[in-house]
Amino acid sequence: MTQEEKTTKVARAELKLRQAQAEYKKVLREEKERERKEQDRHKYMMGGCVVKYFPEAYDFNELEMNRIIACAFSLKDVQNMIRTVVKEKTDPDTENDGEEEYDGETEESDYDAEEESSAGDDN
């Protein structure tokens, strides 16, 4: 094999290497873009959920919203609903169309009923 043939083969190999590196970088960029779009869609959906059930959300700053959400998530009813949704999500036998039925009672009225029943137990 002559020096010229070796140089040509090396040049072709270098070209293939550069093309492979460019393709690799392109795939990485596309993957990052896909992840960013997915995260943006999720953020948009979550913001819509918050505003749907709590329209005044835009009137609060981040610190105030953190306090409100922390308090809400500490309620037993909310924790139970989260467990239920997670169980339904992981249970393939459970059919869930994504909508919960509203029973007409608020968490506050459920909480008041619990307080009244526990207040009677103290006597």
N, C-alpha and C positions, 0 to 999 in steps of 0.2 A: 504494500500500500504506500502510495507516494505521500509526500508532505501536503500536496495540494488536496488530495482526497481526504486526508485527515482534517485539514482546515475546513473543508466543505462540510464534513460530517459534524464537526464541532459547532460550526455556525448554525447548521440545521438544528442541532440539539439545543443550542442556546436560544434559538427562535422558539422552539417548542416549549422550552422552560419558561420564557417570558410570556408566551401565550397562556400557558397553564397558570402562571402566577396572576395574570390579568383576569382570567376566568374565576380563579379562586377569590380574588378581591371583589369581583362583581357579585358573586354568590353571597359573600359575607355582607356586602352593602344591601342587597335585596332582602336578606334575612333580617337585618337590623331594621330596615324600612317596614317590613311586614310586622315585626314585633311592635314597633312604634305606633303603627296604624291600629293594631289590635288594642294596645294600651289606651290610645286616644279614644277609640270607640267605647271601651269599658268605662273610662272616666266620664264621657258624655252620658252614657247610660246611667251611671251611678248618680251623677248630678241631676238628671231628669227624675230619677226615683226620689231623691231627697226633696226636690221642689214639688213633685206631685203630692206628696203627703205633708210637706212642710213649706208652704209657699213663702213664708216669711224668712226663709233661710238666707236670702240675699241681703237682709237687713243686719246680719251679724258678721263680725270679723272671725278670723280663724280660731282665735283663742276661745271666743264665746261658743262657736260651733263645736269645738272640741269638748267643752264642758257639757253642753247639751247632749251630744252624742254619747259621751261617757256615761252620763246619768241614765239615758234611755237604754243603753245596752246592759246596764246593771240590773234592770227590772227582770223578775222571774219570767214573766210572760214573753219577753223578748228572747231571753236565753232559751226558753222552751221552744219557741218558734224556730230559732236558729238550729237547734238540735233536730227538730222535725224536718226542716228543709234539707239539712245535710243528710239525714237518714234516707229521705225520699230520693235525694240526688244519687246516693250510692246504692240504693236498693233497686235492682233492675225489674223486680216484680211490681213495683209501685208505679201506677200510671199517674202522672201529674202534668196538667196542662199549663202550669205556671201561674195560675190564679187561685188565690185563697178566697173562700167565701167569707163574707163579712156577716157576723152574727148580730150586729146592731149595738153591741156594747163596747164601750171604750175601755182601755186599760185602766183608766182612772177609776171607773165604776167598779171594775173587778178588784182593784187594789183596795178601795173603800170597803167593799164587802168582806175582804179578808181581814182588814183592820177591825171591823165590827165584830166578826166572829171570834177573833183572838182576844178582843177586849172583854168579851163575855166569859172567856176561859179563865181570866185572871181573878174573878170573883170567888 
